Amino acid sequence: MESLLASIPERFWPNIRVGLRLAFIAITAVVVTYLLRRLVSRLRYHIVQVAEEIEGVPDPEVEKRAATMAGVFRTLVTVIIGTVAIAMSLREMGFDIGPLVAGAGVAGIAIGLGSQHLFKDLLSGFFLLVDDQVRVGDVAVINGTGGVVEELNLRTTVLRDSEGVVHFFQNGNITALANRTRDYSNYIFKIGLAYGSNVDAALEILQRIDAEVRASPFGELIREPLEPWGVDQFVETGVILKARIKTLPGRQWQVGREMNRRIKAAFEEAGIEFQTRIPRAEPLREPAPTRTEVQQMVREVTAELLAKAPNPANKPGAKT
């Protein structure tokens, strides 16, 4: 019995040693991944702080670009360390990874030939990041769909629209991309006034409201004063005034809604009328004829045609 117990460690020691090595590889991979991801996050915050010290004010553009690049680097770190850990684990379990690596290379070539769209997505995502076309947190319109960029990877871009719907776009299939919050944003005012309204007074009120808004807490969101464009066009129901204001990226809607609220109240107080739609008069239509009337018209037309038809008895040579 004692000899049997003494032989158990020697018999299972190789398996125990392999298990300990596998556990060490897994723990090391987890720890290294955690530390590198933390390092990337700290580097991101350091870049933002340095940019803030240089500029003197927080720069949301630098912060969004740093957040985007940090997300990509964290994904790459996880994939690379995970791949290395799996390869080391296979070698510890006695697998010859040489043929596996060679087979993976051949399989990779075969998969690459049949998965050209995958490499197209990766290449397009790479240029999206290098060219800084869009960042996490930007409001963008991709292939006609607008929303906030929540994720930006080498293969896909994820948007969430105003209704909370999440849209996934493969980077290789992005044919049209519009970034609405790059560096700064503009809000365009289109104000319709009746023809009898005083346009000059309306423009003065717009400039007064602009000064009031810039003096309020909303002024921190505005980069430049209101730029009135004047009467832009004449329409059937009045005139259209246009103006533009420049804001921080993504804050144009917040500033625009506040100014629209004040514009409506100020115009109503000054007696300036907004344009209204005049309903068009519907053309008079005669009621559809009844069935009896249709039958009477058919009988009258038939009788008229028969009356005009030639009589065969009156033809020359006809027998009497």
Secondary structure as UniProt FT lines:
FT   HELIX           2..55
FT   HELIX           60..92
FT   TURN            93..94
FT   HELIX           97..114
FT   HELIX           116..130
FT   TURN            131..132
FT   TURN            136..137
FT   STRAND          139..142
FT   TURN            143..144
FT   STRAND          145..152
FT   STRAND          156..160
FT   TURN            162..163
FT   STRAND          166..170
FT   HELIX           171..173
FT   STRAND          177..179
FT   TURN            180..181
FT   STRAND          185..193
FT   TURN            195..196
FT   HELIX           199..215
FT   HELIX           217..221
FT   STRAND          222..235
FT   TURN            236..237
FT   STRAND          238..247
FT   TURN            249..250
FT   HELIX           252..270
FT   HELIX           291..308
FT   HELIX           312..314
FT   TURN            316..317
//
